[in-house]
């Protein structure tokens, strides 16, 4: 199975009246969305199922991911808001058995911790906003355990080919 672990795009802190849960994407997040959408669409493992936190910034990021894979199923799950690696794996285990590539769009520190835990070593110190890691392991969601996955791809908006250093 393949799993994309994706951190939400850059969010706005401009409105003190909004709760953390309701924070939208900021201009950079909105600008990075189409670039990462296009990059994800070009990858060799198309996403078939997208799990996302139901927080505003994660839902907006998941919408970009869903645009890259129009036939994918998108499901919001509140357990992914502030999720631990165990919570993410628990949500993933609800993925239908015929799915070969799934994605989880959620928040830090859970995304960073999940990547490192599932790979079994520290491969990233901090997943950047709209960062995406592709993991692979033998078997389906039930076979996923600490150290079982291999990191195949790690990308973020700032690392995209052709990106200007000033972006």
ZILINHU-V661408 format. One record per residue. SS is DSSP state (hx for helix, st for strand, lp for the rest). PHI is phi in degrees with one decimal (none if undefined). PSI is psi in degrees with one decimal (NA if undefined). Layout:
SS | PHI | PSI
SS | PHI | PSI
//
This chain:
lp | none | 151.6
st | -115.1 | 141.8
st | -136.2 | 125.1
st | -92.5 | 122.5
st | -103.7 | 117.4
st | -125.1 | 126.0
st | -84.7 | 143.8
lp | -57.0 | 156.1
lp | -69.5 | 169.2
lp | -57.5 | 129.4
st | -109.2 | 166.3
lp | -93.6 | 138.3
lp | -112.0 | 12.5
lp | -72.0 | -23.1
lp | -110.7 | 108.1
lp | -67.8 | -19.1
lp | -73.9 | -21.7
lp | -83.4 | 141.8
lp | -76.3 | 165.4
hx | -55.3 | -42.0
hx | -60.6 | -34.4
hx | -93.5 | 1.8
lp | -64.0 | 129.4
lp | -87.1 | 177.4
st | -71.5 | 149.9
lp | -92.9 | -173.4
hx | -60.7 | -41.2
hx | -64.0 | -41.4
hx | -61.4 | -42.3
hx | -66.8 | -34.2
hx | -74.5 | -37.3
hx | -73.0 | -26.8
hx | -53.8 | -55.3
hx | -64.0 | -32.7
hx | -67.2 | -46.2
hx | -70.0 | -35.8
hx | -56.2 | -49.7
hx | -64.9 | -39.2
hx | -65.9 | -46.0
hx | -59.2 | -41.0
hx | -61.9 | -24.1
lp | -86.8 | -4.2
lp | -79.2 | 157.2
lp | -79.5 | -9.2
lp | -118.5 | 89.6
lp | -65.3 | 137.2
lp | -75.3 | 130.9
lp | -104.8 | -24.6
st | -142.3 | 128.9
st | -120.5 | 118.3
st | -97.4 | 136.0
st | -139.8 | 148.1
lp | -60.4 | 152.9
lp | -92.0 | 8.4
lp | -69.0 | 148.5
hx | -54.0 | -46.1
hx | -67.8 | -32.9
hx | -73.6 | -41.6
hx | -60.8 | -40.1
hx | -66.3 | -39.3
hx | -67.1 | -44.0
hx | -61.6 | -30.8
hx | -63.9 | -38.5
hx | -64.4 | -41.9
hx | -62.8 | -43.9
hx | -64.3 | -33.4
hx | -62.9 | -32.6
hx | -72.0 | -25.3
lp | -133.1 | 75.8
lp | -57.6 | -25.0
lp | -89.3 | -1.7
lp | -72.1 | 149.7
st | -90.0 | 133.4
st | -112.1 | 124.0
st | -130.2 | 124.8
st | -89.2 | 140.4
lp | -141.4 | 119.9
hx | -61.3 | -24.5
hx | -62.3 | -17.6
hx | -84.8 | -7.6
lp | -78.4 | 110.9
lp | 71.9 | 25.4
lp | -69.6 | 145.4
lp | -85.5 | 167.3
hx | -56.0 | -39.1
hx | -62.7 | -40.0
hx | -65.4 | -40.4
hx | -63.7 | -43.2
hx | -64.1 | -39.0
hx | -60.6 | -44.4
hx | -64.2 | -45.9
hx | -57.2 | -33.7
lp | -67.3 | -8.8
lp | -90.5 | 4.3
lp | -70.9 | 135.7
lp | -56.2 | 146.4
lp | -65.5 | -20.2
lp | -84.0 | -2.5
lp | -81.4 | 127.1
lp | -98.2 | -26.6
st | -136.7 | 120.1
st | -120.9 | 168.0
st | -136.3 | 148.9
st | -123.3 | 123.8
st | -108.1 | 115.3
st | -151.6 | -150.5
lp | -123.8 | 161.4
lp | -88.5 | 153.0
lp | -83.8 | -4.1
hx | -58.1 | -39.4
hx | -65.0 | -49.2
hx | -59.8 | -47.8
hx | -60.9 | -39.4
hx | -65.3 | -45.0
hx | -57.1 | -52.6
hx | -64.2 | -41.5
hx | -66.4 | -45.4
hx | -70.3 | -30.8
hx | -79.3 | -27.5
lp | 93.5 | 7.6
lp | -158.7 | 163.8
lp | -78.3 | 108.3
lp | -106.0 | -13.4
lp | -151.3 | 136.1
lp | -81.3 | -35.5
lp | -158.1 | 113.3
lp | -65.4 | 122.6
lp | -70.2 | 164.2
lp | -60.1 | 137.9
lp | 54.2 | 25.5
lp | -72.0 | 148.4
st | -136.4 | 130.0
st | -120.7 | 131.3
st | -103.0 | 120.7
st | -111.2 | 149.9
st | -137.2 | 143.6
lp | -152.5 | 157.9
lp | -73.8 | 133.4
lp | 96.9 | -175.1
lp | -97.3 | -163.6
hx | -57.5 | -32.3
hx | -69.4 | -19.9
hx | -89.7 | -2.9
lp | -77.3 | 125.3
lp | -149.4 | 170.5
lp | -53.8 | 127.1
lp | 78.1 | 1.9
lp | -81.4 | -20.7
lp | -94.9 | 156.6
st | -117.6 | 132.9
st | -77.7 | 122.8
st | -104.0 | -35.2
st | -145.1 | 141.6
st | -138.6 | 120.2
st | -141.9 | 152.4
lp | -145.3 | 163.9
hx | -54.8 | -39.0
hx | -71.2 | -18.5
hx | -98.1 | -0.3
lp | -61.4 | 139.0
lp | -59.5 | 138.0
lp | 83.1 | 1.0
lp | -75.0 | 134.1
lp | -71.6 | 143.2
lp | -61.2 | -24.0
lp | -82.4 | -12.1
lp | -63.3 | NA
//
